[in-house]
């Protein structure tokens, strides 16, 4: 009897052990399955995120492709976009509006829509990302030698300060390559909007703002103007530089003094301050574009180009263009050497205190009063029949 009861207890114990083991295994199985499911879900989400990032970069590639195409010969007039173009295991598509049939050299801006995506089942687009960019006509094709949105002043009464022109396509400035096409302009109609002081010379036309009722009042001429004087038929558009192109090399604050130097090879650069002082210099090789943003600069003037200045080794003005965002409010140019390039700073007061500028200047106001100041306008900077594109803004849709 006792033996039977003992065997029965042992049987029950084994049953409970078995049941406990099964429950434990079941719990472990559920936990394992949950962990596997979460891992798979996390892996799947990571894969989706990575593929979405790839699609975004493909869309950026489409924007870069569009900018390149618009900047080819006649590209502003003819480029309509690209159908699905394979790159990096994915594709991008680009459309540009308005269409070529609805635009001309005078079209002020274009809209680029680039879509990047990866191929899904049967080649269907997967995970599309879209970027919209706005581009305007590149102001490196300056129609004026000097344009001051509110005022232009040339001369100081004691030494000759000259604005004339040449064409870099025919060689350097001088000799037979000196012309009288250095037009000066402003959008202002105020008294003295363009002021030519004694010893100041403009070898070209002078244009003031639309609706100027008295040219003799808007243009104060005590020097020499060889061309015609007139009021403009429409305001000159000076779009703000709202963004820096993707891929621009960020140099931060650039401050050079003494005998320091900086070399910029062909490319696009971004600076948050620029000071070249003493005997310092910046050497530029190839085509260099500089974007300036002084939002973090508490000093005044914002930009100082002195010393040996910015040296464009090619001596071709179109190979060096400086674009200033709206927070650049003051630029002083007083370098020892000639500046071959163009400065676009529609909100800045620009002072040319010494040295020659071979190229063109656009500012809020432009003042030439240095003892050796001169502007030799490069007519090659302006090609109204073949405008080019500059990126003003972009956003993801």
Protein Blocks (a to p, Z undefined) as FASTA:
>chain_A
ZZmmmmmmmmmmmmmmmmmmmmmmmmmmmmmmmmmmmmmmmmmmmmmmmmmmmmmmmmmm
mmmmmmmmmmmghklmmmgbjcdddeehiacdddddddfklgcfklmbdcddddddddde
hhiaehiacddddddddfklcfbfbdcfkbccedehlaccddddddfknoceehjlcccf
bccddfbfbehkbacdehiaceddddddehiablklmpccfbbcfbdcdddfbdcddddd
fbdcehiacebjaddehjbccdddedddddfbdcdehjbccddehjddddddfklbcbdc
fbdcehjojadfklpaklpccdddfklmbdcdfbfbdcddddddfkbccddfbdcdeddd
ddfbdcdfbfkbccdddfklpcfklccdddfbdcdZZ
